[in-house]
């Protein structure tokens, strides 16, 4: 198997990868907007099939978030996550000016914390970074669940 990388992924492929790892599918129009609004995308392909993806959300200054770094289970453990993370680092380093720095956050799903620590990330603690929190701005998530049969 030969994995190649592209800086694009379709909403349909992204949803297939999301479903393969147990994530909720996102409405295609909303997912396309998320992909289009990303500062950088990298996707791993086995032939024509996307098998992994990562996207960077960046304010153009000092704060960045690597989001949705996901790889289909049968392709995990082959260095794909590390390669995609490296591509994102390379992109961000190309934007640095002397004296600048970018804080990069990542969400470590499942057993990926150790992998990301190996890439230089530090585990955040509430004392160091505050408590991570979130909110979903819809009370109709069940509509998405029903649409995708989840």
Secondary structure, 3 states (H helix, E strand, C coil): CCEEEECCCCHHHHHHHHHHCCCCCCCHHHHHHHHHCCCEEEEEEECCEEEEEEEEEECCCCEEEEEEEEECHHHCCCCHHHHHHHHHHHHHHCCCCCCCCCEEEECCCCCCHHHHHHCCCCCCCHHHHCCCCCCCCCCCHHHHHHHCCC
